[in-house]
Amino acid sequence: MTNLYFKGVWKIHKVLIDTIKGPHYFLTPMVMQMQKKFNKYWAEYSLVLLSVTILDPCYKLNYVQYSFITIYGAHCANHS
């Protein structure tokens, strides 16, 4: 079940990032506040979620690598 939680949390993280970069600039201040709160919890729990996801035979390490590259781009090594 925790592996599915990582997928959902990753999608939320991606939506927040895409919304800030997107064409709807009036949403940016609100989404930045949401992202600040999200990042606090992401920093605390991402390692646990990553570990469980890597151990899941359906996802493995490739999914985690894809997720981090999608979110952080070339700087993904700094955030893992």
Backbone as a chain_set.jsonl record, in Angstrom:
{"seq": "MTNLYFKGVWKIHKVLIDTIKGPHYFLTPMVMQMQKKFNKYWAEYSLVLLSVTILDPCYKLNYVQYSFITIYGAHCANHS", "coords": {"N": [[0.809, -1.185, 0.0], [1.993, 1.204, 0.688], [3.656, 1.696, -1.46], [1.892, 2.556, -3.428], [1.126, 4.894, -2.291], [3.425, 6.48, -2.551], [3.378, 6.903, -5.324], [1.041, 8.471, -5.6], [1.702, 10.726, -4.031], [3.912, 11.63, -5.422], [2.686, 12.407, -7.814], [1.159, 14.581, -6.914], [3.212, 16.315, -6.154], [4.377, 16.768, -8.662], [2.235, 18.05, -10.008], [2.047, 20.424, -8.529], [4.539, 21.624, -9.137], [4.304, 21.849, -11.954], [2.121, 23.568, -12.127], [3.09, 25.945, -11.063], [4.95, 26.592, -13.031], [3.295, 26.847, -15.155], [0.802, 28.334, -17.421], [-1.05, 29.773, -15.929], [-0.661, 32.228, -14.153], [-1.835, 33.576, -12.055], [-2.343, 31.725, -10.14], [0.064, 31.111, -9.025], [1.141, 32.363, -6.522], [-0.479, 31.141, -4.506], [-0.061, 28.401, -4.972], [2.647, 28.23, -4.522], [2.779, 28.606, -1.754], [1.458, 26.298, -0.967], [3.258, 24.429, -1.96], [5.476, 24.926, -0.377], [4.649, 23.974, 2.152], [4.191, 21.338, 1.41], [6.791, 20.51, 0.677], [8.048, 20.433, 3.139], [6.963, 18.143, 4.409], [7.599, 16.269, 2.463], [10.384, 16.205, 2.565], [10.746, 14.974, 5.015], [9.556, 12.419, 4.757], [10.173, 11.261, 2.312], [12.368, 9.516, 1.963], [11.622, 7.151, 3.302], [9.333, 6.441, 1.828], [10.523, 6.107, -0.68], [12.225, 3.922, -0.205], [10.434, 1.8, 0.305], [9.08, 1.729, -2.121], [11.117, 1.038, -3.904], [11.561, -1.569, -3.107], [9.273, -2.831, -3.944], [8.122, -5.167, -6.289], [6.817, -4.347, -8.608], [7.537, -1.717, -9.201], [10.288, -0.94, -8.521], [13.714, 0.335, -8.722], [13.943, 1.814, -11.085], [11.514, 3.21, -11.485], [11.55, 5.019, -9.362], [13.833, 6.495, -10.011], [12.969, 7.606, -12.451], [10.84, 9.166, -11.473], [12.166, 11.075, -9.845], [13.842, 12.315, -11.727], [11.916, 13.434, -13.383], [10.74, 15.315, -11.684], [12.918, 16.882, -10.616], [14.784, 17.177, -12.643], [17.973, 17.677, -14.06], [19.144, 18.05, -11.611], [18.514, 16.022, -9.865], [20.057, 14.27, -8.3], [20.814, 15.763, -6.129], [18.621, 15.821, -4.478], [17.893, 13.348, -3.528]], "CA": [[0.0, 0.0, 0.0], [2.866, 2.369, 0.744], [4.159, 1.952, -2.802], [0.866, 3.345, -4.11], [1.164, 6.216, -1.662], [4.502, 7.223, -3.203], [2.913, 7.309, -6.652], [0.098, 9.57, -5.418], [2.413, 11.9, -3.522], [4.737, 12.107, -6.534], [1.802, 13.106, -8.746], [0.841, 15.874, -6.303], [4.426, 17.118, -6.267], [4.502, 17.144, -10.074], [1.188, 19.033, -10.321], [2.443, 21.695, -7.922], [5.629, 22.184, -9.931], [3.781, 22.219, -13.273], [1.219, 24.708, -11.98], [3.926, 27.139, -10.886], [5.576, 26.888, -14.323], [2.26, 26.901, -16.18], [0.325, 29.617, -17.95], [-1.995, 30.412, -15.022], [0.21, 32.901, -13.192], [-2.586, 34.032, -10.889], [-2.311, 30.643, -9.159], [1.431, 30.913, -8.538], [1.36, 32.622, -5.087], [-1.165, 30.145, -3.69], [0.587, 27.111, -5.166], [3.958, 28.297, -3.868], [2.534, 28.358, -0.326], [1.152, 24.871, -0.843], [4.487, 23.688, -2.213], [6.334, 25.095, 0.803], [4.17, 23.006, 3.153], [4.414, 20.005, 0.858], [8.219, 20.206, 0.736], [8.382, 20.104, 4.531], [6.621, 16.741, 4.637], [8.327, 15.475, 1.485], [11.743, 16.049, 3.074], [10.728, 14.061, 6.155], [9.059, 11.081, 4.476], [10.501, 10.761, 0.98], [13.293, 8.389, 2.049], [10.843, 5.964, 3.67], [8.508, 6.087, 0.672], [11.413, 5.612, -1.728], [12.704, 2.582, 0.163], [9.349, 0.832, 0.116], [8.785, 1.665, -3.547], [12.201, 0.292, -4.543], [11.398, -2.978, -2.769], [8.088, -3.362, -4.62], [8.516, -5.76, -7.57], [6.172, -3.666, -9.742], [8.133, -0.416, -9.487], [11.74, -1.019, -8.439], [14.522, 1.547, -8.733], [13.715, 2.584, -12.311], [10.388, 4.118, -11.286], [11.999, 6.082, -8.461], [14.727, 7.344, -10.801], [12.114, 8.358, -13.381], [10.092, 10.152, -10.691], [13.047, 12.165, -9.436], [14.273, 13.043, -12.923], [10.767, 14.219, -13.84], [10.52, 16.437, -10.765], [14.078, 17.734, -10.382], [15.607, 17.308, -13.84], [19.396, 17.358, -13.946], [19.569, 18.2, -10.223], [17.837, 15.002, -9.047], [20.98, 13.666, -7.355], [20.876, 16.626, -4.945], [17.386, 15.711, -3.701], [17.579, 11.974, -3.101]], "C": [[0.861, 1.26, 0.0], [3.428, 2.709, -0.625], [3.174, 2.779, -3.613], [0.818, 4.761, -3.556], [2.258, 7.069, -2.298], [4.053, 7.74, -4.562], [1.958, 8.501, -6.545], [0.775, 10.853, -4.966], [3.291, 12.488, -4.624], [3.886, 12.89, -7.538], [1.424, 14.495, -8.206], [2.029, 16.813, -6.436], [4.593, 17.635, -7.7], [3.466, 18.199, -10.467], [1.532, 20.398, -9.736], [3.537, 22.378, -8.744], [5.12, 22.662, -11.288], [2.868, 23.432, -13.206], [2.007, 26.006, -11.804], [4.54, 27.556, -12.22], [4.55, 27.157, -15.424], [1.782, 28.292, -16.539], [-0.607, 30.385, -17.003], [-1.23, 31.088, -13.872], [-0.532, 33.416, -11.964], [-2.62, 32.969, -9.791], [-0.958, 30.517, -8.458], [1.609, 31.229, -7.054], [0.723, 31.564, -4.178], [-0.445, 28.793, -3.773], [1.977, 27.103, -4.521], [3.839, 28.093, -2.362], [2.241, 26.883, -0.081], [2.424, 24.036, -1.003], [5.446, 23.793, -1.028], [5.943, 24.099, 1.901], [4.427, 21.574, 2.683], [5.875, 19.599, 0.99], [8.676, 19.843, 2.14], [8.124, 18.625, 4.796], [7.368, 15.828, 3.676], [9.758, 15.213, 1.985], [11.791, 15.026, 4.211], [10.419, 12.618, 5.76], [9.492, 10.502, 3.133], [11.423, 9.544, 1.037], [12.563, 7.085, 2.388], [10.007, 5.499, 2.482], [9.354, 5.531, -0.468], [11.863, 4.198, -1.446], [11.646, 1.522, -0.095], [9.036, 0.656, -1.368], [9.854, 0.871, -4.284], [12.048, -1.207, -4.285], [10.183, -3.617, -3.436], [8.485, -3.919, -5.985], [7.891, -5.078, -8.788], [6.905, -2.392, -10.143], [9.652, -0.456, -9.564], [12.413, 0.347, -8.517], [14.258, 2.409, -9.964], [12.586, 3.597, -12.15], [10.785, 5.299, -10.403], [12.931, 7.039, -9.209], [13.927, 8.203, -11.772], [11.371, 9.479, -12.643], [10.963, 11.344, -10.321], [13.55, 12.97, -10.628], [13.146, 13.926, -13.434], [10.557, 15.457, -12.974], [11.706, 17.407, -10.758], [14.978, 17.93, -11.599], [17.045, 16.887, -13.568], [19.89, 17.41, -12.503], [18.978, 17.128, -9.315], [18.764, 14.351, -8.033], [21.082, 14.482, -6.058], [19.704, 16.426, -4.003], [17.087, 14.312, -3.213], [18.235, 11.638, -1.796]], "O": [[0.501, 2.264, -0.615], [3.654, 3.881, -0.927], [3.588, 3.622, -4.409], [0.506, 5.71, -4.275], [2.046, 8.253, -2.556], [4.321, 8.89, -4.91], [2.065, 9.444, -7.328], [0.46, 11.937, -5.457], [3.401, 13.708, -4.745], [4.322, 13.92, -8.052], [1.379, 15.466, -8.961], [1.864, 17.98, -6.791], [4.914, 18.804, -7.911], [3.792, 19.143, -11.186], [1.325, 21.421, -10.39], [3.461, 23.577, -9.011], [5.465, 23.759, -11.727], [2.846, 24.242, -14.133], [1.623, 27.045, -12.341], [4.638, 28.749, -12.508], [4.903, 27.64, -16.5], [2.288, 29.294, -16.033], [-0.918, 31.547, -17.267], [-1.172, 30.563, -12.76], [0.09, 33.667, -10.932], [-2.897, 33.284, -8.634], [-0.858, 29.881, -7.409], [2.199, 30.405, -6.355], [1.329, 31.146, -3.192], [-0.247, 28.126, -2.757], [2.424, 26.068, -4.028], [4.71, 27.47, -1.755], [2.717, 26.296, 0.891], [2.638, 23.064, -0.279], [6.151, 22.833, -0.718], [6.806, 23.46, 2.503], [4.829, 20.713, 3.466], [6.171, 18.467, 1.373], [9.589, 19.036, 2.31], [8.979, 17.934, 5.349], [7.733, 14.713, 4.05], [10.272, 14.105, 1.834], [12.772, 14.296, 4.348], [10.96, 11.688, 6.359], [9.194, 9.342, 2.85], [11.269, 8.626, 0.232], [12.862, 6.037, 1.816], [9.974, 4.309, 2.166], [8.943, 4.588, -1.146], [11.882, 3.359, -2.347], [11.941, 0.466, -0.655], [8.757, -0.456, -1.815], [9.535, 0.108, -5.196], [12.372, -2.022, -5.149], [10.087, -4.844, -3.481], [9.123, -3.215, -6.768], [8.401, -5.227, -9.898], [6.894, -2.025, -11.318], [10.235, -0.048, -10.569], [11.759, 1.382, -8.394], [14.347, 3.633, -9.878], [12.694, 4.724, -12.632], [10.402, 6.438, -10.667], [12.826, 8.256, -9.054], [14.184, 9.4, -11.898], [11.288, 10.604, -13.136], [10.545, 12.492, -10.467], [13.671, 14.191, -10.538], [13.391, 15.05, -13.872], [10.232, 16.528, -13.486], [11.517, 18.617, -10.88], [15.862, 18.787, -11.569], [17.297, 15.866, -12.926], [20.953, 16.867, -12.2], [18.945, 17.315, -8.099], [18.292, 13.912, -6.984], [21.405, 13.932, -5.006], [19.78, 16.82, -2.84], [16.084, 14.117, -2.527], [18.077, 10.526, -1.293]]}, "num_chains": 1, "name": "protein.A"}
